[in-house]
């Protein structure tokens, strides 16, 4: 089922309502977490090169796992939700 079909069936086509529900769910996942103690966060001004991961590396690894479906899903998500997520 595509996101468009899911929104049409479950939300009567109301994309804003769907996005609000997704945002509320994601917020609820972290509601009970305590804030981080900033005193325990290490200095991040030094990052060893072996710990830096670039987007092209992630895309390369995922493409080997998921093939073309990743591109279709990513394009669908970005195209469908970019205005609502950014604005």
Secondary structure, DSSP 8 states (H G I E B T S, - for coil): --HHHHHHHHHTT-HHHHHHHHHHHHHHHHTTS----GGG----S---GGG---HHHHHHHHHHHHTHHHHHHHHHHHHHHHHHHH-
